[in-house]
Amino acid sequence: MDQLALLFVLLIGAIVTVPLGDRLGLPPPVLMTLGGMLLALLPFVPNANVPPEYILPLVLPPLLYASVQRTSWRQFTANIRPILLLAVALVFVTTAAVAAVAEAVVPGISLAAAVAFGALVAPPDPVAATAVAGSLGLPRRLTSILEGEGLFNDVTAIVLYHVAIAAAVTGTFSAPQALLTLLLSAVVAVAVGLALGWAAKKLMDRLGEATLQIGLTVLVPFVSYTLAEEFHGSGVLAVLTTALFLAEYAHDADDVLGRLAGHTFWEVVDTLVTGVAFGLIGLELHAVIGTASGRWGGMLAISAAVVGVVVGVRLLWLLPAAWLARRLHERRDYDEDIPVSWRETVVMWWSGMRGVASIALALAIPLKTAHGAPFPARNEITFVTFAVIIATLVLQGLTLPRLVRILGVQADTDADRKLERRLAERATTAARRRLKEIEHAEDLPDDVIEQLHRRAYELGDRISPDLIDEERREAQARHLERVRTVQRIQGEMLSAARRAVLAARSEPGADPDVVDRVLRHLDVRSLRGV
């Protein structure tokens, strides 16, 4: 098997593990990691020869961009305090704790190398957190915090990692210089992200066509990451800034087909890139086994110590942090997503799974220092990082669904229904207001006005049936049944029309471009239900 065949195996696995995960009740990233480990044990499967310095630039930008599509700037600002506690403060605390333990138990490791090691295992993986939260039906407040933590903790961890690696390679360290590097990295990233977001929005407005706009969104995350890194900023923060800007300002309410096509496209990208990324983690078992040759006992003991620190520090930090957040939340009058019970805090603790960023940073550690000496404890760092990922991603990922069921943590469906009702009322009010404006501006027949008023009411009823009373609900149900019958028959008519047009595509003298144009017209009518 060559590298290209291996890539296609991972891509197929990325697709297959989605329905398999739904059937088994397990997150697809966990299944892909296990699948990659199984592949790594087969003698005919090669090592995945992906240069470590390319893993983050190729994998993180599209995954981060896709994740931001599920959040908003308001949600981020509302949850800034819990996100900072997790994405910044907890990363620093975990880095310090792991560095202290590593310096004590890993032979030959320097303090700078230990800090780099702590930084690369500190951040939970944003993709794993999102996938797990989405598949378990957790409360929206927990999902928001986990997504926010996952999106922003890589920013802190990667900058810390680069500062520590530079100190380990050169043998020199300056605390003021390190702090300045952190600040400049953030400022440059935000500037690049905002500038590119503004430019991308302007270009999207000029492009107009949905295909070109979606194509531009594919390039934007990579350009944002690369430009920020070129100017010594945080590529991750730049991508997040660009994505949040576009999510806030680049939407056209009337671009229905573009929005549907873009959503579908990024769902596909997210599924494929996530699957390949976690499959590559499992495939690294090849390289990890080689680093532990003859030293399994010592390596496993070090791994157990570091895993205990990573998992334990998260719990010890979350318990008081969640309590403090609840106390402060009670005293302030604004909406903020926080864990409302110790059960939700335990679920948040067990959701801290490591993944793509950790293994990529471990593999990217230089082989030698500036003086030509081997990098301190590089093999040990690589092995233990893989052990941390397997322990947190696979062990916690496999047991998290059962833990959620035991604790009884589940989404607040009542709150979702209330929000859905408010949005339905808002949509209905906006539609009726616009209808009145049109009535005053145009001379419409009475029967048309009556029909439009009925449709305005039906708009809200279809979104949230709770808007109407029991008598109207029964009448609405009968009406919807008639509508569904018409739509079913109309769908069969359009299906027959599409088959006839497709058959013409292979007939002599039929221009494929004309056939495809007619077919797209029928497809659009099918989507609109007309």
PyMOL commands that set and color helices and strands:
alter all, ss='L'
color gray80, all
select helices_A, chain A and resi 3-24+28-41+52-68+73-78+80-105+111-121+126-136+140-170+175-207+210-230+235-249+256-283+285-291+296-331+342-350+356-363+378-407+413-441+446-463+465-467+470-505+512-528
alter helices_A, ss='H'
color red, helices_A
deselect
rebuild
show_as cartoon
